[in-house]
Amino acid sequence: MNHETPLDVLINLAQEKLDDAGRALADLGTQRREAQNQLNTLDHYRSDYTQRLQDTTEGGVTASNYHNFRHFIATLDEAISQQNRIIAQIDSRIDTGRQQWHHEKRQLNSYETLKARQTRQLQIREQRRDQRASDEAAASLYRRLRQTH
């Protein structure tokens, strides 16, 4: 007859919250990696186009081509800046997610500690009850043995 106590319900709910916080944190980690990959790609494009501009200017370039290169590099700079802001936002959400996960973990640990304490108290009561029953049985046997002598 193993029934679920209110403390068991709290432990299960706390475990679910902890699992949810862990999944959310993992999702944020994935988002962070994807955003970093996009930033790396943008940085690579910028480096590549900067090198192309330098190579082109060494061989001579028209003003309109130079302007187009500079405009495209400026567009890449803005995209890089935007991507850095996105990463900073994700990093902030990761920090918040970590704090939430730690909070949920502490909550679960608290409930589990209470459950362990409750289990120990029940075991102590059971041991005392068993000891009392054993003592009573021994005393009864002793009284019967004394009465027969």
C-alpha positions in Angstrom: 0.0 0.0 0.0 2.3 2.7 -1.3 0.3 5.9 -1.7 1.6 9.2 -2.9 1.9 11.8 -0.1 1.6 15.5 -0.6 5.3 15.7 -0.3 5.7 13.2 -3.2 3.4 15.4 -5.3 5.6 18.4 -4.6 8.7 16.4 -5.4 7.2 15.3 -8.7 6.2 18.8 -9.6 9.6 20.2 -8.6 11.2 17.5 -10.8 9.0 18.5 -13.7 9.9 22.2 -13.3 13.6 21.3 -13.0 13.3 19.2 -16.2 11.5 22.1 -18.0 14.2 24.5 -16.9 16.9 22.2 -18.1 15.2 21.8 -21.5 14.8 25.5 -21.8 18.5 26.0 -20.9 19.5 23.4 -23.5 17.4 25.2 -26.1 19.0 28.5 -25.3 22.4 26.8 -25.7 21.4 25.6 -29.1 20.2 29.1 -30.1 23.5 30.5 -28.8 25.6 28.1 -30.9 23.5 28.9 -34.0 23.7 32.6 -33.4 27.5 32.3 -33.0 27.8 30.3 -36.2 25.9 33.0 -38.0 28.2 35.6 -36.5 31.2 33.6 -37.6 29.8 33.4 -41.1 29.2 37.1 -41.2 32.8 37.8 -39.9 34.2 35.5 -42.6 32.2 37.3 -45.3 33.4 40.6 -44.0 37.0 39.5 -44.0 36.6 38.0 -47.4 35.1 41.2 -48.9 37.6 43.4 -47.2 40.4 41.3 -48.7 38.6 41.5 -52.1 38.4 45.3 -51.8 42.1 45.5 -50.9 43.0 43.3 -53.9 40.8 45.2 -56.2 42.1 48.6 -55.2 45.7 47.5 -55.8 44.8 46.8 -59.4 42.7 49.9 -59.8 39.0 50.2 -59.2 36.3 52.5 -60.4 34.6 54.8 -58.0 31.3 53.1 -58.3 32.8 49.6 -57.7 34.7 51.0 -54.7 31.5 52.5 -53.4 29.6 49.2 -53.9 32.3 47.3 -51.9 32.3 49.9 -49.1 28.5 49.8 -49.0 28.3 46.0 -48.9 31.0 45.9 -46.1 29.0 48.6 -44.2 25.9 46.3 -44.6 27.9 43.4 -43.2 29.1 45.5 -40.3 25.5 46.3 -39.4 24.6 42.7 -39.7 27.5 41.8 -37.5 26.5 44.4 -35.0 22.9 43.1 -35.0 24.1 39.5 -34.5 26.3 40.6 -31.6 23.2 42.2 -30.0 21.2 38.9 -30.5 24.0 36.9 -28.9 24.1 39.3 -26.0 20.3 38.9 -25.5 20.7 35.1 -25.7 23.5 35.2 -23.2 21.3 37.2 -20.8 18.5 34.7 -21.2 21.0 31.9 -20.6 22.1 33.6 -17.3 18.4 33.9 -16.3 17.8 30.3 -17.3 20.8 29.1 -15.2 19.4 31.0 -12.2 16.0 29.5 -12.8 17.5 26.0 -13.1 19.5 26.5 -9.9 16.4 27.8 -8.1 14.4 24.7 -9.3 17.2 22.4 -8.2 17.3 23.9 -4.7 13.6 23.6 -4.4 13.7 19.9 -5.4 16.6 19.3 -3.0 14.6 20.9 -0.2 11.6 18.7 -0.8 13.8 15.6 -1.1 15.5 16.5 2.2 12.1 16.8 3.8 11.1 13.5 2.3 14.3 11.8 3.6 13.7 13.3 7.1 10.1 12.2 7.0 11.2 8.7 6.0 13.8 8.6 8.8 11.2 9.6 11.3 8.8 7.0 10.1 11.6 4.3 10.3 12.4 5.5 13.9 8.8 5.3 14.9 8.5 1.8 13.3 11.7 0.6 15.1 10.3 2.0 18.4 7.0 0.2 17.8 8.8 -3.0 16.9 11.0 -2.6 20.0 8.0 -2.0 22.2 6.2 -5.0 20.8 9.4 -7.1 21.3 9.8 -5.8 24.9 6.2 -6.6 25.7 6.5 -10.1 24.2 9.7 -10.7 26.2 8.1 -9.3 29.4 5.0 -11.5 28.9 7.1 -14.5 28.3 9.2 -13.7 31.4 6.0 -13.3 33.5 4.6 -16.6 32.3 7.9 -18.4 33.0 8.0 -16.9 36.5 4.5 -18.0 37.2 5.2 -21.6 36.2 8.2 -21.8 38.6 
